[in-house]
């Protein structure tokens, strides 16, 4: 089972987790908006997520299908929030289910690592009354590349 | 051909998408960006640093030297920052 959703709605963790409970092992990752401090400007007040409708869902489905094939998953779910949100809110949920824990845990790490570099999302922060687009990080490329 | 822009590329261009008909010598995404840069000051600012640009042709991610012949939709955007 593969589930992919991109939505402006808050992520309901209990519902998302329950939807992938099958097999013997479930692993999940939840990403929250951080209140990062920007030197001299205070901390991030809001985060706005932009994406490429159509291409985003296709990219997430491709990643979920790759993980399902590589780790023989019984379920893979990727839910990504877009639009404006605040620190502490859930921005992304990844859940994987397999017969045993190693496959579920590895596939979950694979999905979030690859999502960060292979899906068309862009973050814009509001800090100290101004806005700025978040730069891509080399460490994210390295994390994604470890699965090659 | 439909050209889509996202994030700061969209903001600098001043539009999320436009319909364009590039001349025949515009063969790759990089050629297209260079050609688009001539349309306005905003376009010029958006496409000034090709190393900071990424692209998709018909919703498939491609390097900037990828051909655009026959493409219906080309998207140009900064490196992605999801998750």
HADDOCK unambig.tbl for C-alpha pairs under 7 A between the chains (distance, minus, plus):
assign (segid A and resid 31 and name CA) (segid B and resid 83 and name CA) 6.78 0.50 0.50
assign (segid A and resid 50 and name CA) (segid B and resid 7 and name CA) 6.92 0.50 0.50
assign (segid A and resid 55 and name CA) (segid B and resid 59 and name CA) 5.29 0.50 0.50
assign (segid A and resid 91 and name CA) (segid B and resid 83 and name CA) 6.99 0.50 0.50
assign (segid A and resid 92 and name CA) (segid B and resid 83 and name CA) 5.90 0.50 0.50
assign (segid A and resid 112 and name CA) (segid B and resid 83 and name CA) 6.85 0.50 0.50
assign (segid A and resid 115 and name CA) (segid B and resid 82 and name CA) 6.98 0.50 0.50
assign (segid A and resid 115 and name CA) (segid B and resid 83 and name CA) 6.45 0.50 0.50
assign (segid A and resid 116 and name CA) (segid B and resid 81 and name CA) 6.11 0.50 0.50
assign (segid A and resid 116 and name CA) (segid B and resid 82 and name CA) 5.00 0.50 0.50
assign (segid A and resid 116 and name CA) (segid B and resid 83 and name CA) 5.17 0.50 0.50
assign (segid A and resid 117 and name CA) (segid B and resid 80 and name CA) 6.11 0.50 0.50
assign (segid A and resid 119 and name CA) (segid B and resid 80 and name CA) 6.92 0.50 0.50
assign (segid A and resid 119 and name CA) (segid B and resid 82 and name CA) 6.98 0.50 0.50
assign (segid A and resid 120 and name CA) (segid B and resid 80 and name CA) 5.53 0.50 0.50
assign (segid A and resid 121 and name CA) (segid B and resid 80 and name CA) 5.51 0.50 0.50
assign (segid A and resid 121 and name CA) (segid B and resid 81 and name CA) 5.70 0.50 0.50
assign (segid A and resid 121 and name CA) (segid B and resid 82 and name CA) 4.59 0.50 0.50
assign (segid A and resid 122 and name CA) (segid B and resid 7 and name CA) 6.30 0.50 0.50
assign (segid A and resid 122 and name CA) (segid B and resid 80 and name CA) 5.49 0.50 0.50
assign (segid A and resid 122 and name CA) (segid B and resid 81 and name CA) 4.83 0.50 0.50
assign (segid A and resid 122 and name CA) (segid B and resid 82 and name CA) 5.75 0.50 0.50
assign (segid A and resid 123 and name CA) (segid B and resid 81 and name CA) 5.91 0.50 0.50
assign (segid A and resid 123 and name CA) (segid B and resid 82 and name CA) 6.66 0.50 0.50
assign (segid A and resid 133 and name CA) (segid B and resid 8 and name CA) 6.98 0.50 0.50
assign (segid A and resid 134 and name CA) (segid B and resid 81 and name CA) 6.93 0.50 0.50
assign (segid A and resid 136 and name CA) (segid B and resid 79 and name CA) 5.95 0.50 0.50
assign (segid A and resid 136 and name CA) (segid B and resid 80 and name CA) 6.38 0.50 0.50
assign (segid A and resid 136 and name CA) (segid B and resid 81 and name CA) 5.48 0.50 0.50
